[in-house]
Amino acid sequence: MDPFAERHQTAPAIEELSHHLHVDADHAIAGLWQHKWNGKNRIPHNRLFLIYGPGQAGHIAWGEDQRMQMRPGHCYHMPPNIELDFEFAAGLRMVAFHYDCHLNNPLDLCAGINHVSEAACSLALIDDLAVKVRNIHMRSELVWIQGILMQLASQFIPGDIQSLSEQHRIQQRYEAVNEEIELAGAAARINTIAEIMQLSIDQLSKRFRRDIGISLKHYIDQVITRRASNLLRHSDKQIKEIAEELNFRDEFTFSRFIKKHLHLSPRQYRQLGDIERV
């Protein structure tokens, strides 16, 4: 008899899912906004704002009439792909992360959430994060920041383990879809994907919407938008070069696509990080 049987239990969910689970910071900033700022945008990543001053920090608005005041000692989660309207107060002090949370595929665990959420957060923790984000030197600090980001993000991820495990198994059926989108970019076509999956276009479209929750066309657009976002924010490539890499017909078509999905031109989106650092 195993002497540890009654004291040690395995955790199948951790063994099955944890090595597939990723929380990846796309953007991290911390500091003081000297001037009041208003802006509206939509990005393909989660956002997490941690506020540590002043008392009237500003607000976040979304939908037709949804609005939330930002308060010190609180963090605010904004899911991907929803349009947000911001007002940052003069003197705003904030730590902000843009990040993705996914299971080895482009579909974010917070995809489909359409509202901003708020949670209390220690001012001491926010201040410590601000110091480390601005002056990161040690490997241990990077691991600590990543751990805190994961801990904070966990407050806003819906659903149980059973549904997550089932979601992972379903998404594995569509690995060939992701491979084709990765290869073809903006040239990806549903009829080609249907041939790869050995299904009719109608069968593929119905099964994909049933299994993933959105249309295949919408999914393709989301994947391309995220790739474009990463290239615009994290490369020095010219916009024309990015358009070519993603297989758009020309720079104008790429710019129109980005404007439609991010509500900003490629150049405006590329400058967004500079605006946030004012």
C-alpha positions as CSV (number, residue, x, y, z in Angstrom):
1,M,0.0,0.0,0.0
2,D,1.3,3.4,-0.9
3,P,2.1,5.2,2.4
4,F,1.4,8.5,0.9
5,A,-2.0,7.6,-0.6
6,E,-4.1,9.4,2.0
7,R,-1.9,12.4,2.2
8,H,-1.0,13.1,-1.4
9,Q,-3.5,13.7,-4.2
10,T,-2.6,14.3,-7.8
11,A,-4.1,17.3,-9.7
12,P,-5.0,16.1,-13.2
13,A,-6.2,19.6,-14.2
14,I,-2.8,21.1,-13.4
15,E,-1.0,18.3,-15.2
16,E,-3.3,18.5,-18.2
17,L,-3.7,22.3,-18.6
18,S,-1.0,24.3,-16.8
19,H,1.7,23.8,-19.5
20,H,-0.7,25.0,-22.1
21,L,-1.8,28.1,-20.1
22,H,0.0,31.4,-20.9
23,V,-0.3,34.9,-19.4
24,D,1.9,37.0,-21.7
25,A,2.4,40.7,-21.0
26,D,2.3,42.6,-24.3
27,H,2.8,46.1,-22.8
28,A,3.8,47.3,-19.3
29,I,4.1,50.8,-18.1
30,A,4.1,52.7,-14.8
31,G,4.3,56.3,-13.9
32,L,2.7,59.8,-13.7
33,W,0.4,61.3,-16.3
34,Q,1.2,65.1,-16.1
35,H,-1.7,66.2,-18.2
36,K,-5.3,65.3,-18.5
37,W,-6.0,63.0,-21.5
38,N,-9.1,61.8,-23.3
39,G,-9.1,59.0,-25.9
40,K,-11.1,56.2,-27.4
41,N,-9.7,52.9,-28.7
42,R,-10.1,49.1,-28.9
43,I,-7.2,46.7,-28.7
44,P,-7.0,42.9,-29.1
45,H,-5.5,42.4,-25.6
46,N,-6.7,42.4,-22.0
47,R,-5.9,45.6,-20.1
48,L,-5.2,45.9,-16.4
49,F,-5.0,49.3,-14.8
50,L,-3.8,49.6,-11.2
51,I,-4.5,53.1,-9.8
52,Y,-2.5,54.7,-6.9
53,G,-3.5,58.3,-7.3
54,P,-5.0,60.9,-7.3
55,G,-8.4,60.7,-5.6
56,Q,-10.2,61.7,-8.9
57,A,-8.2,59.5,-11.3
58,G,-10.6,59.6,-14.3
59,H,-13.0,57.1,-15.8
60,I,-13.5,54.3,-18.3
61,A,-16.7,54.2,-20.4
62,W,-18.0,51.5,-22.7
63,G,-21.3,50.5,-24.4
64,E,-24.1,52.9,-24.7
65,D,-24.1,54.2,-21.1
66,Q,-21.7,52.2,-19.1
67,R,-19.2,54.2,-17.1
68,M,-16.8,53.4,-14.2
69,Q,-14.8,55.9,-12.1
70,M,-11.2,54.9,-11.5
71,R,-10.2,55.0,-7.8
72,P,-6.8,54.6,-6.0
73,G,-6.3,51.3,-4.4
74,H,-8.3,49.5,-7.2
75,C,-7.5,47.6,-10.3
76,Y,-9.6,47.6,-13.5
77,H,-9.8,44.8,-16.0
78,M,-10.8,45.5,-19.6
79,P,-11.2,42.4,-21.9
80,P,-10.0,42.3,-25.4
81,N,-11.8,43.7,-28.4
82,I,-14.3,46.1,-26.8
83,E,-14.3,49.8,-27.6
84,L,-13.4,51.9,-24.5
85,D,-13.5,55.7,-23.9
86,F,-11.0,57.0,-21.4
87,E,-10.4,60.1,-19.3
88,F,-7.1,60.2,-17.5
89,A,-6.9,63.0,-14.8
90,A,-3.9,65.2,-14.5
91,G,-1.6,63.7,-12.0
92,L,-2.9,60.1,-12.6
93,R,-0.5,57.5,-11.2
94,M,-1.0,54.1,-12.6
95,V,0.6,50.8,-13.5
96,A,-0.9,49.3,-16.7
97,F,-0.5,46.0,-18.4
98,H,-1.7,44.8,-21.8
99,Y,-1.7,41.0,-21.8
100,D,-3.0,37.8,-23.3
101,C,-4.3,34.8,-21.4
102,H,-4.8,31.7,-23.6
103,L,-4.3,28.0,-24.0
104,N,-1.7,27.6,-26.7
105,N,-4.0,29.2,-29.3
106,P,-5.2,32.7,-30.2
107,L,-8.5,32.6,-28.3
108,D,-8.2,34.6,-25.1
109,L,-9.9,33.1,-22.0
110,C,-11.6,36.5,-21.5
111,A,-12.9,36.7,-25.1
112,G,-16.6,37.5,-25.2
113,I,-16.6,39.5,-21.9
114,N,-18.1,42.9,-22.8
115,H,-17.7,44.9,-19.6
116,V,-15.1,46.5,-17.4
117,S,-14.5,44.9,-13.9
118,E,-13.1,46.4,-10.7
119,A,-11.4,44.8,-7.7
120,A,-9.7,46.3,-4.6
121,C,-5.9,46.2,-4.7
122,S,-3.3,47.1,-2.0
123,L,-1.8,50.5,-2.5
124,A,1.5,49.1,-1.2
125,L,1.4,46.3,-3.8
126,I,0.7,48.8,-6.6
127,D,3.5,51.1,-5.4
128,D,5.9,48.1,-5.3
129,L,4.9,47.1,-8.8
130,A,5.4,50.6,-10.1
131,V,8.9,50.7,-8.7
132,K,9.8,47.3,-10.2
133,V,8.2,47.9,-13.6
134,R,10.2,51.2,-13.9
135,N,13.5,49.8,-12.7
136,I,13.6,46.1,-13.4
137,H,17.2,44.7,-13.1
138,M,17.0,41.2,-11.7
139,R,15.6,38.0,-13.2
140,S,13.8,37.5,-9.9
141,E,12.0,40.8,-10.4
142,L,10.7,39.7,-13.8
143,V,9.4,36.4,-12.3
144,W,7.8,38.4,-9.4
145,I,6.0,40.8,-11.8
146,Q,4.8,38.0,-14.0
147,G,3.5,36.2,-10.9
148,I,1.6,39.3,-9.7
149,L,0.2,39.8,-13.1
150,M,-1.1,36.2,-13.2
151,Q,-2.5,36.6,-9.7
152,L,-4.4,39.8,-10.5
153,A,-5.6,38.5,-13.9
154,S,-7.0,35.4,-12.1
155,Q,-9.7,37.5,-10.5
156,F,-11.3,38.3,-13.8
157,I,-11.2,34.9,-15.6
158,P,-14.6,33.3,-15.7
159,G,-15.6,29.6,-15.8
160,D,-14.6,26.4,-14.1
161,I,-11.9,23.8,-14.7
162,Q,-14.2,21.3,-16.3
163,S,-15.4,23.8,-18.9
164,L,-11.8,24.9,-19.5
165,S,-10.6,21.3,-20.1
166,E,-13.5,20.8,-22.5
167,Q,-12.7,24.1,-24.3
168,H,-9.0,22.9,-24.7
169,R,-10.1,19.6,-26.2
170,I,-12.5,21.4,-28.6
171,Q,-9.8,23.9,-29.7
172,Q,-7.4,21.1,-30.5
173,R,-9.8,20.1,-33.3
174,Y,-9.0,23.4,-35.0
175,E,-5.2,23.3,-34.9
176,A,-5.2,23.1,-38.7
177,V,-7.3,26.3,-38.9
178,N,-4.7,28.2,-36.8
179,E,-1.9,26.8,-38.9
180,E,-3.6,28.0,-42.1
181,I,-4.3,31.5,-40.7
182,E,-0.7,31.7,-39.5
183,L,0.6,30.8,-43.0
184,A,-1.9,32.8,-45.1
185,G,-2.6,35.8,-42.9
186,A,-5.1,38.1,-44.6
187,A,-5.2,35.8,-47.6
188,A,-6.8,33.0,-45.5
189,R,-10.0,31.9,-47.1
190,I,-12.8,29.9,-45.5
191,N,-13.2,27.6,-48.6
192,T,-9.5,26.7,-48.3
193,I,-9.8,26.0,-44.6
194,A,-12.9,23.9,-45.3
195,E,-10.9,21.8,-47.8
196,I,-8.1,21.3,-45.2
197,M,-10.7,20.2,-42.6
198,Q,-12.4,18.0,-45.2
199,L,-15.7,19.7,-44.5
200,S,-18.1,21.7,-46.6
201,I,-18.1,25.4,-46.0
202,D,-21.5,25.2,-44.4
203,Q,-20.5,22.3,-42.1
204,L,-17.3,24.1,-41.0
205,S,-19.0,27.4,-40.4
206,K,-21.7,25.8,-38.2
207,R,-19.4,23.6,-36.3
208,F,-16.9,26.4,-35.7
209,R,-19.5,28.8,-34.3
210,R,-21.0,26.0,-32.2
211,D,-17.6,25.0,-30.7
212,I,-15.8,28.3,-30.5
213,G,-18.7,30.7,-30.0
214,I,-17.9,33.1,-32.8
215,S,-17.9,32.9,-36.6
216,L,-14.8,31.7,-38.4
217,K,-14.6,35.0,-40.3
218,H,-14.6,36.9,-37.0
219,Y,-12.0,34.5,-35.6
220,I,-9.7,35.0,-38.6
221,D,-10.0,38.8,-38.2
222,Q,-9.2,38.6,-34.5
223,V,-6.1,36.5,-35.1
224,I,-4.8,38.8,-37.8
225,T,-5.6,41.9,-35.7
226,R,-3.5,40.5,-32.8
227,R,-0.6,39.7,-35.1
228,A,-0.8,43.2,-36.6
229,S,-0.9,44.7,-33.1
230,N,2.2,42.9,-32.1
231,L,4.1,44.0,-35.2
232,L,3.0,47.6,-34.9
233,R,3.9,47.9,-31.3
234,H,7.0,45.7,-31.1
235,S,8.9,46.0,-34.4
236,D,10.5,48.8,-36.4
237,K,9.1,47.6,-39.6
238,Q,7.4,50.1,-41.9
239,I,3.6,49.8,-42.2
240,K,4.0,48.7,-45.8
241,E,6.3,45.9,-44.7
242,I,3.8,44.7,-42.1
243,A,1.0,44.8,-44.6
244,E,3.1,42.6,-46.9
245,E,4.1,40.2,-44.1
246,L,0.5,39.7,-43.2
247,N,-0.4,39.2,-46.9
248,F,-2.7,42.2,-47.4
249,R,-3.1,43.4,-50.9
250,D,-1.5,46.7,-50.2
251,E,-0.9,49.2,-47.4
252,F,-4.2,51.0,-47.9
253,T,-6.2,47.7,-47.4
254,F,-4.2,47.0,-44.3
255,S,-4.8,50.5,-42.9
256,R,-8.5,50.2,-43.6
257,F,-8.6,46.8,-41.8
258,I,-6.8,48.2,-38.7
259,K,-9.0,51.2,-38.6
260,K,-12.1,49.0,-38.7
261,H,-10.9,46.7,-35.9
262,L,-8.9,49.0,-33.6
263,H,-10.6,52.3,-34.4
264,L,-7.2,53.8,-34.9
265,S,-5.0,54.1,-38.0
266,P,-1.8,51.9,-37.9
267,R,0.3,55.0,-37.1
268,Q,-2.1,56.1,-34.3
269,Y,-2.0,52.6,-32.8
270,R,1.8,52.6,-33.0
271,Q,1.9,55.9,-31.1
272,L,-0.6,54.7,-28.4
273,G,2.3,53.6,-26.2
274,D,3.8,57.1,-26.4
275,I,0.5,58.7,-25.5
276,E,0.3,56.4,-22.4
277,R,3.8,57.5,-21.3
278,V,2.9,61.2,-21.3
